[in-house]
Amino acid sequence: MHVLVVEDDEVINQVVTEFLKENNYDVTSVISGSEALQSFSQGTFDLVLLDIMIPEIDGLTVLKKIREESDVPIIMLTALDDDVTQLASFNHVISDYVVKPFSPLVLMKRIENALRNNKNEEKTVRVTPDILIKKESFEVLYRNEVIEFTGKEFGILLELSEHIGRVVTREQLLVKVWGYDYFSDDRILDNHIKNIRKKLPSLPLKTIKGRGFRLEAPL
């Protein structure tokens, strides 16, 4: 398991890094927001420990930028304990929020829980508080009720849900759902999108003219 530690306090950074290594984790440690984003873009990480008050780019901005491209588990590690900051963090889907000072042993348990929960969540996708996709059973739940989806509709929704906040082009959807040999009129895609919207009224799906579709992140 590879952990990215983003902490500008050298003592805390060293303690956390050494403790993780003692527990057989691979660790990349940085002290600034810009270093964090650079490291994240160049490596593959299973979890991020992220301080908020860090130089150059603050932790909340780093969190937002990572969330634009990845669902990696993120644990905030900070001295800030106010509700506003905690809510802002959880709104961008963090795994946990740890306030300093903390126990390394307790932090390790929180890391283990975050990784375990992420492994379980790989079988499901929470699109919004109302909408849940079950990958293994090919089911879509809307407000805890199973909604009947065709195979193509399920494939479209799943592809969009795996790129939340980003534009998915028509070509991407046609290739992913229909296959590389599909060259028919893409109006069939519009009909499927229309059906999906009808079945999931609260789905925050936007049409991006001339490009494709974007599933917005839940507020």
C-alpha positions in Angstrom: 0.0 0.0 0.0 1.3 3.4 -1.0 0.4 6.4 1.2 1.0 10.1 0.3 1.7 12.2 3.4 1.1 15.9 3.0 2.2 17.7 6.2 4.4 20.8 6.6 5.3 20.2 10.3 8.5 18.3 9.9 8.2 16.5 13.3 4.7 15.3 12.6 5.6 14.4 9.0 8.6 12.3 10.2 6.6 10.6 13.0 3.8 9.6 10.7 6.1 8.6 7.9 8.2 6.4 10.1 5.2 4.8 11.8 3.7 4.0 8.4 6.9 2.4 7.2 7.2 0.4 10.4 3.7 -1.0 9.5 4.9 -2.0 6.0 3.4 0.9 4.1 5.3 2.6 1.2 5.3 6.3 1.9 5.9 9.5 -0.2 6.0 12.5 2.1 5.8 16.2 1.0 5.4 19.5 2.8 3.5 21.7 0.4 0.3 21.7 -1.7 2.1 22.1 -5.0 4.4 19.1 -4.1 1.4 17.1 -3.2 -0.3 17.7 -6.5 2.9 17.0 -8.4 3.5 13.7 -6.5 -0.1 12.6 -6.9 0.0 13.2 -10.7 3.2 11.2 -11.0 2.4 8.3 -8.7 -0.2 5.8 -7.8 -1.5 6.0 -4.2 -3.9 3.9 -2.1 -4.5 6.7 0.5 -3.6 10.3 1.1 -3.0 11.9 4.6 -3.6 15.6 4.0 -3.0 18.6 6.2 -5.0 21.8 5.5 -2.7 24.6 6.5 0.2 23.9 4.2 2.3 26.2 2.1 1.7 27.3 -1.5 -1.7 25.6 -2.1 -3.9 24.9 0.9 -5.1 21.5 1.8 -8.8 22.1 0.8 -7.7 23.2 -2.6 -5.5 20.1 -3.0 -8.5 18.0 -1.9 -10.7 19.5 -4.6 -8.1 19.1 -7.3 -7.5 15.4 -6.4 -11.2 14.8 -6.4 -11.5 16.1 -9.9 -9.6 13.0 -11.1 -9.6 10.4 -8.3 -11.7 8.7 -5.6 -8.6 7.7 -3.6 -9.3 7.6 0.2 -8.3 10.9 1.8 -7.9 11.5 5.5 -7.6 15.1 6.7 -4.9 15.5 9.4 -5.2 19.0 10.8 -5.4 21.3 13.8 -8.6 22.9 12.5 -11.6 21.6 14.4 -14.3 24.0 13.4 -17.5 22.8 11.8 -17.2 24.9 8.6 -13.8 23.3 7.7 -14.9 19.8 8.6 -18.1 20.1 6.5 -16.2 21.6 3.6 -13.9 18.6 3.7 -16.6 16.0 4.0 -18.5 17.7 1.1 -15.6 16.6 -1.1 -15.9 13.0 0.1 -13.1 12.4 2.5 -12.8 9.1 4.4 -12.0 10.7 7.8 -11.1 13.9 9.6 -8.4 13.6 12.3 -7.7 16.6 14.6 -4.2 17.2 16.0 -2.9 16.1 18.4 -3.5 12.5 17.7 -2.3 9.0 18.6 -0.3 7.2 15.9 -2.0 3.9 16.9 -5.5 5.4 16.5 -4.5 7.0 13.2 -3.3 3.6 12.0 -6.8 2.1 12.8 -8.4 5.0 10.9 -6.2 4.3 7.9 -7.0 0.6 8.0 -10.8 1.4 8.2 -10.5 3.8 5.3 -8.8 1.3 3.1 -11.2 -1.5 4.1 -14.2 0.7 3.4 -12.8 1.7 0.0 -12.4 -1.9 -0.9 -16.0 -2.6 -0.1 -17.2 0.5 -1.9 -15.5 -0.6 -5.1 -18.5 -2.9 -5.5 -21.0 0.0 -5.3 -21.0 3.6 -6.6 -22.9 6.3 -4.6 -23.8 8.8 -7.4 -25.9 11.0 -5.1 -27.6 10.5 -1.7 -30.6 9.2 -3.7 -28.8 7.1 -6.3 -26.7 3.9 -5.7 -25.2 1.6 -8.4 -24.5 -2.0 -7.5 -21.9 -3.2 -9.9 -22.0 -6.9 -9.2 -25.8 -7.3 -9.4 -26.2 -4.7 -12.2 -28.8 -2.8 -10.1 -29.7 0.9 -9.7 -31.4 2.0 -6.5 -33.3 5.2 -6.4 -34.3 6.2 -2.9 -33.7 2.6 -1.8 -35.9 1.2 -4.5 -34.6 -0.9 -7.4 -35.2 0.8 -10.7 -35.4 -1.3 -13.9 -32.5 -0.4 -16.2 -31.6 -1.9 -19.6 -28.1 -3.1 -20.1 -27.2 -0.1 -22.2 -28.7 2.3 -19.7 -26.8 0.7 -16.9 -23.6 0.9 -18.9 -24.1 4.6 -19.7 -24.8 5.5 -16.1 -21.9 3.5 -14.7 -19.5 5.2 -17.2 -20.8 8.6 -16.3 -20.6 7.8 -12.5 -16.9 6.9 -12.9 -16.1 10.3 -14.2 -18.1 12.5 -11.9 -17.4 16.2 -12.4 -15.7 15.6 -15.8 -17.1 15.6 -19.4 -17.7 12.2 -21.0 -17.8 12.6 -24.7 -20.5 10.9 -26.9 -17.7 9.0 -28.6 -16.5 7.7 -25.2 -19.9 6.5 -24.3 -20.6 4.9 -27.7 -17.2 3.0 -27.6 -17.6 2.0 -24.0 -21.2 0.8 -24.1 -21.7 -0.3 -27.7 -18.1 -1.3 -28.6 -15.4 -0.2 -31.0 -17.4 -1.4 -34.1 -20.4 0.9 -33.4 -20.9 3.5 -36.1 -24.6 4.2 -36.1 -26.4 7.5 -35.5 -25.7 8.7 -32.0 -29.3 9.8 -31.6 -29.8 6.4 -30.0 -27.6 7.6 -27.2 -29.8 10.6 -26.7 -32.8 8.3 -26.3 -31.0 6.3 -23.6 -30.0 9.5 -21.8 -33.6 10.7 -21.9 -34.8 7.4 -20.4 -32.1 7.5 -17.7 -33.2 11.1 -16.7 -36.8 10.0 -16.6 -36.0 7.1 -14.3 -33.7 9.1 -12.0 -35.4 12.6 -11.7 -32.8 14.0 -9.3 -29.8 12.9 -11.4 -27.5 15.9 -11.8 -26.6 15.2 -15.4 -25.8 18.1 -17.7 -25.6 18.1 -21.5 -22.4 19.8 -22.7 -23.3 21.1 -26.2 -21.0 19.8 -28.8 -19.0 17.6 -26.5 -21.1 15.1 -24.4 -22.4 14.9 -20.8 -21.2 15.7 -17.3 -22.5 14.1 -14.1 -22.1 16.8 -11.4 -20.6 16.0 -8.1 -23.2 16.0 -5.2 -23.3 19.3 -3.2 
